[in-house]
Amino acid sequence: FTDDIKFLQKAVVFKPNGTKILALKRPPDAVTRPNCWDLPGGNVLFGQLHLDSLVQEISEETSLSVKNIEPIDVETKFDEQKQLYLIYIGYKCIATSDEVKISGEHVEFSWVSLNEFLQLESGDFLKRLVRQVEKKE
């Protein structure tokens, strides 16, 4: 939105049969969380509608279409060091196929169980989202 506000969205994307979720590996030269496992999603840009942005990010990063999008987690926080206000929404949804084609933003993908994702090196906020999804399953 502005230089001091960031709106980030991530999604736990289930396989069509609902048994596994999609994990994406960040490249070694990523600015944040290099070599860590990630979930699809990204920043909402000024003027974008949040759900349109989420669907677009998932499609760009994975070539997947999704359905049954459900918000699971909403968080806001202020990073005093960066003077940045962060708005974060986490979702769960179901892919309409399991044919993933990753973009250049990630170097690898894997369909994993919720518990397997929690064992991967990843961001705390992503693990919190997966735990919240796990509670609802």
C-alpha positions as CSV (number, residue, x, y, z in Angstrom):
1,F,0.0,0.0,0.0
2,T,2.6,2.5,1.1
3,D,6.2,2.3,2.1
4,D,5.2,1.8,5.7
5,I,2.4,-0.7,5.3
6,K,2.7,-4.3,4.0
7,F,-0.3,-6.6,3.4
8,L,0.8,-10.2,3.2
9,Q,-1.4,-13.3,2.5
10,K,-0.4,-17.0,2.6
11,A,-2.5,-20.1,2.0
12,V,-2.4,-23.7,3.1
13,V,-3.3,-25.4,-0.2
14,F,-4.6,-28.9,0.1
15,K,-4.4,-31.5,-2.7
16,P,-7.8,-32.2,-4.3
17,N,-8.1,-35.3,-2.2
18,G,-7.4,-33.3,1.0
19,T,-4.6,-35.4,2.3
20,K,-1.5,-33.3,1.8
21,I,-0.6,-29.6,1.5
22,L,1.8,-27.8,-0.8
23,A,5.2,-26.7,0.5
24,L,7.4,-24.5,-1.6
25,K,11.2,-24.1,-1.1
26,R,12.7,-20.6,-1.3
27,P,16.0,-20.2,-3.2
28,P,19.3,-19.8,-1.4
29,D,19.6,-16.2,-2.5
30,A,16.1,-15.1,-1.3
31,V,16.1,-11.8,0.6
32,T,14.0,-13.3,3.4
33,R,14.1,-16.8,4.7
34,P,16.6,-18.3,2.2
35,N,16.4,-22.1,1.8
36,C,13.3,-22.2,4.0
37,W,10.0,-23.8,3.1
38,D,7.1,-21.5,2.3
39,L,3.4,-21.5,1.5
40,P,1.9,-20.0,-1.6
41,G,0.9,-16.3,-1.4
42,G,2.4,-12.9,-1.3
43,N,1.9,-9.2,-1.0
44,V,-1.4,-7.5,-1.8
45,L,-0.6,-4.5,-4.0
46,F,-2.4,-1.1,-3.8
47,G,-5.7,-1.3,-5.7
48,Q,-5.9,-5.1,-5.6
49,L,-8.8,-6.9,-4.0
50,H,-7.3,-9.3,-1.4
51,L,-9.0,-12.6,-2.7
52,D,-8.1,-11.8,-6.3
53,S,-4.6,-11.1,-5.2
54,L,-4.3,-14.4,-3.3
55,V,-5.7,-16.5,-6.3
56,Q,-3.3,-14.7,-8.6
57,E,-0.3,-15.3,-6.4
58,I,-1.1,-19.0,-6.0
59,S,-1.6,-19.3,-9.8
60,E,1.7,-17.4,-10.6
61,E,3.7,-19.4,-8.1
62,T,2.3,-22.9,-8.7
63,S,0.0,-22.9,-11.8
64,L,-2.8,-24.1,-9.6
65,S,-6.4,-23.0,-9.4
66,V,-8.0,-23.2,-5.9
67,K,-11.5,-23.3,-4.5
68,N,-13.1,-23.2,-1.0
69,I,-10.9,-20.4,0.2
70,E,-11.4,-19.9,4.0
71,P,-9.6,-17.3,6.2
72,I,-8.0,-19.0,9.2
73,D,-5.7,-16.3,10.7
74,V,-5.5,-12.5,10.8
75,E,-2.7,-10.7,12.5
76,T,-1.3,-7.2,12.6
77,K,1.9,-6.1,14.0
78,F,4.3,-3.1,14.0
79,D,8.0,-3.6,13.4
80,E,9.6,-0.8,15.2
81,Q,13.1,-1.4,13.7
82,K,11.8,-1.2,10.1
83,Q,9.0,1.2,10.9
84,L,6.7,-1.1,9.1
85,Y,3.0,-2.0,9.8
86,L,2.2,-5.6,8.8
87,I,-1.2,-6.9,8.0
88,Y,-1.3,-10.7,7.5
89,I,-4.1,-13.1,6.5
90,G,-3.7,-16.8,6.4
91,Y,-6.1,-19.1,4.5
92,K,-6.8,-22.7,3.7
93,C,-8.1,-23.8,0.3
94,I,-8.2,-26.8,-2.0
95,A,-6.4,-27.1,-5.3
96,T,-8.5,-28.2,-8.3
97,S,-5.6,-30.4,-9.5
98,D,-2.2,-31.6,-8.2
99,E,-0.2,-30.6,-11.3
100,V,2.3,-28.0,-9.9
101,K,4.6,-25.9,-12.0
102,I,6.6,-23.6,-9.8
103,S,7.8,-20.2,-10.9
104,G,11.3,-18.8,-10.4
105,E,10.3,-17.6,-6.9
106,H,10.8,-21.1,-5.6
107,V,13.3,-23.9,-6.4
108,E,11.4,-27.0,-5.2
109,F,7.9,-28.1,-4.1
110,S,6.6,-31.1,-2.2
111,W,3.1,-32.3,-1.1
112,V,3.5,-33.0,2.7
113,S,1.2,-33.7,5.6
114,L,0.4,-30.9,8.0
115,N,2.7,-32.5,10.6
116,E,5.5,-32.9,8.0
117,F,5.4,-29.2,7.2
118,L,5.8,-28.4,10.9
119,Q,9.1,-30.3,10.8
120,L,10.5,-28.3,7.9
121,E,12.6,-25.2,8.3
122,S,10.1,-22.4,7.8
123,G,8.8,-19.2,9.2
124,D,7.1,-19.1,12.6
125,F,4.0,-17.4,11.2
126,L,3.6,-20.1,8.6
127,K,3.9,-22.9,11.2
128,R,1.3,-21.1,13.3
129,L,-1.1,-21.0,10.3
130,V,-0.5,-24.8,9.7
131,R,-1.2,-25.5,13.4
132,Q,-4.4,-23.5,13.2
133,V,-5.5,-25.5,10.1
134,E,-4.6,-28.7,11.8
135,K,-6.8,-27.9,14.8
136,K,-9.8,-27.4,12.4
137,E,-9.3,-30.6,10.4
